Amino acid sequence: MVNMAEYDDYETLLVKRDGPILEVVLNLPETRNAITYPMEAEIWRVGKEASDDPNVKVITLTGAGDLFCSGHDLKEVAAGYASEGKPSGKPYRIPGLFPLWYCTKPIVAGVHKYVGPMGQDLLSHCDFVISAEGTRFSFEQARFGGGVLTYSPLVFQLPMRVWKKMVMTGGWFDEQDARRWDFVQRVVPREDLESTVRQWAEQIALVPMQQLIAGKQGIHRQYELMGLVNMATVQNVVSGHGDPEDKKFFEMVMSDGLREALKFRQEGVDSDIAKI
């Protein structure tokens, strides 16, 4: 059994259990909740601990500060790509689905303002998503390379041409598009986001735990049989990484700062065409 004290031992997340609900908050607001490798490891860890904790029936996931998640920490990635051609500090991982996919407890995410590529991948491992009005879901990193999330369940969760637009041209969509495609289940005013996420979690907690676990695991096994695991093992063998423009972007992140690098990425972009 996991006790309450163990949920206090996190550096990049705020984790608190309130009855049967485990509240998890991405807590790097000073860097717009950019996902670092340490944060990634803590996300997978909290999923494992929640799965093992009989007191937890449902997990909520939100982001502290102005937005949900800007994506992967580009400065962390750039430090390696500019010099070595690979992410700096990236831990070795056997190719496959991210561990959060195997978390047995339902996860309800609440997102606001902006969700970058790695943030969308994180959502693809959640069971339900509530979005605040005015949220932008972006894969604009594709404009400088950056690879493709070949290991992500997103391929099953977004329409094919939407996914192509995202990873081939660096597209983005808004919360109304996400609702139309059932990528999110509700769109609410920003001030109602946390309370709505909580209401969903409370309703889910009324269901017997074994029904929740059996339902989630059964559906996940079905998608694995349809090929999700095989796609995940491909990882980034087919990747945009290594292109000269890719390296140039990361070198600019290191020399001129992220803001200037992002301006470079946006040069010549037609925002109307970029939108899905």
C-alpha positions, 0 to 999 in steps of 0.5 A: 500500500502507498501511504500519504507521505509518499505522495509528498516526495515529488519535485516537478508535480504537486500530488495530493490525495483527497479521499478516493481522488488523487490530484496531480498538478504539473508544477513548473509554471516558471517554464510553462510546465514544459516537460523535462525528463525528470517530470516525465519520470515522475508522471510515470511514477505517480501512475504506478503508485496510484495503480498500487494504492487501493485508496485511489479510484481516480486521478485528476491532472491539471497544470499550474500557472498560465497554461497546461503544458508548453510541450517538451522542454526545448532547452533541455532537448537543444542542449544535446541536439546542438552538440550531439544530435540527440536529446541531452539527458534522455534516459534509455527506454525499451521501445514501447508504450509509455508507462502511463498507458498501463495505469489502471486508474481512470485519469481525468485531465483539465487543460487551459490556454495551450497544450504543446506536442508532448502535452498532447501525448500526455493527454492521449494517455488520459481517459477523459479531458476537459478543456477551458475555452480558448485553448490551443492544441499545437504541434507547431514544432514540426516546422523545424523537424522534431520527429513524430510521436510514432509511439503515441496513442494520438494516431487512434484519437485524431482523424488521419488528415488532422494528424497528417496536418499536425506532424507534416506541416506543424498545425494546430487546432482549438478547443472546439475542434477538439470537442468535435472530434471527441478529443475532449469531452467538455469545453467550459469557461476557464473559471469552471475548469477545476470544479468541472474536473472535480465533478467528473472525478467524483462521479467516476469514484461512485463506480466500483473500482474493479469495474473501472479497472476492468473497463479501462484495461479491457479497452486498452488491450483491444487497442493494443491488439489493433496494432498500437504496441507495434507502432509504439516499438517503432519509436522515432526510427522514422524521424524528422530529427537530424535535418540541418534546419532542425539542428539550426533551430536548436543551435539558435535556442542555445545561442539566441534564446528560445524566444528568438528561436520561436520567432525564426520558426514562425517566419512566413507562416500563414496562421489561417492555413496552419490551423486545422 
